[in-house]
Amino acid sequence: MRDMVLKLSVIVLLAGLAVGGWRSWHLSHDGRSPAGANEGVADVELLTTADKASWVRAQVYSFNYLHQGQYQILLKYLDSREAMHKVIAGAEKPVLWSPESPLWINRANDVWRGHSGHDLVAMDDISSFRVLLRSPLVFLTTREKAAYLRPYLGGAKPWTNIHDICTGRISLPQGPLRFSVADPLRSNSGAASVGMMLTEFTASHPSSTSILNVAGEPQFADFVSTIARNAIVDVSSRQGTGALADAYAHDPGSRDFIVTYENLAFSASRRNPNLVVIYPSPTTVAELSVSVVDGPWVSPAQREGANAFMTYVSGRESIKSGEKYMMRSAVAGTGPSVEDRLADARNRGFEASFVSEEGPPYAAINVAAAQWLKSEH
């Protein structure tokens, strides 16, 4: 009898662990609890991107656990540009929105304001919009290739040098340049890259016209198309920044370098010690923000839950959690732990500080991205 009771206890314990593990997995992936578990709780959809899924999932799981019976954050992943278009069109109706850059929120506000007379996100209200974490764009390459690429990629004119390498004005020891940029229509890093090309070209070709007009000029079209025609376009580059970084870490011989975020480059270099980074100077920065959407579909209870989540992810513990993924804090008072770790990784090219500049407006980047896509092979 005693043996039977013991066996039953073990079976119950294992069943409990299995159910608990399933619940944890389910919550960590999309924030949803099992059907019927949270009846009467305000569901708050958070629309975000897959590239920062690890940090976001952790915050959603913790928040939902702490607010059981009140709010439940539900996750949905879409690329920043696609999310922007769908929110504007009403095809997506999130309560919280976290694209890869405030650039996409600014554009949504411009369109929304024209239709409704007010912003979709109150970006001047700290309770509705917060930049939490940051990560600059870098070039990820191998130690061997960095020896001759650094003088060209590490200065103020990396894309001019890449253009000149592609046209044969600059010769490299290994022959034709092989590199990848994530799809600028699907990836914020790709859009930011063509934005950097446009900014750099405009600075080198002074003009009385606006940067938007420069983006449509034949000279710039020739500049960006030369670079695009020499870029490697494959499944990983089309899937986005994270997929491209993973593919390169697995097979760095596939190309000479890629463009990625500093935090993804750090992770790749941990997996493959032969990988190093080069910072363009200036570079551009991806800013991880969270915003509360002021859409007519948002109920008072959902807005209350969204505000509570904004307060939670702005807290010290959440920011420190983001730093575990090597994203730099944009919130004062959280300490320089990421910068310290980056300083310790100088042998892989990482730097505690960097020089950055603001990218062009959305309309100019959109034209530049179209020039790129017309020419990529």
Helices and strands as residue ranges (DSSP letters): H 2-30, E 42-48, G 50-52, H 53-66, E 71-77, H 80-89, E 96-98, H 102-116, E 129-142, H 143-153, H 158-167, E 179-180, H 188-204, H 211-215, H 218-230, H 235-239, H 241-250, G 252-254, E 257-261, H 262-271, E 275-278, E 285-292, H 300-313, H 316-324, E 328-329, H 337-343, G 346-348, H 362-375
